[in-house]
Amino acid sequence: MSTISHEPVRQATGIRRWSELLTREMWASLAIAVMWLSVLFTAIFGQDILNTTVGGTSSSVPSAVVVAFFAFLGTWVVARHGFRSGLGE
């Protein structure tokens, strides 16, 4: 009679404790919310970016446009690292 040996029992990788999971996602969510709140307050209370040329023409852009661009980039980075699944870390 022959016997087949089984693989040794391995501990599952990528499993984190609930507190670690909650902490990481909570801070990422809070950081993203603060970024977009800064866009909101800049849109309400911020001044415009004024541009005047030598010829006398002028243009204005709300400063919230620039802040929103950087908030978008920041959201992308924070979400990518903050909500990572843990596989391949």
Secondary structure, 3 states (H helix, E strand, C coil): CCCCCCCCCCCCCCCCCHHHHHHHHHHHHHHHHHHHHHHHHHHHHCCEEEEECCCCCEEEEEHHHHHHHHHHHHHHHHHHHHCCCCCCC
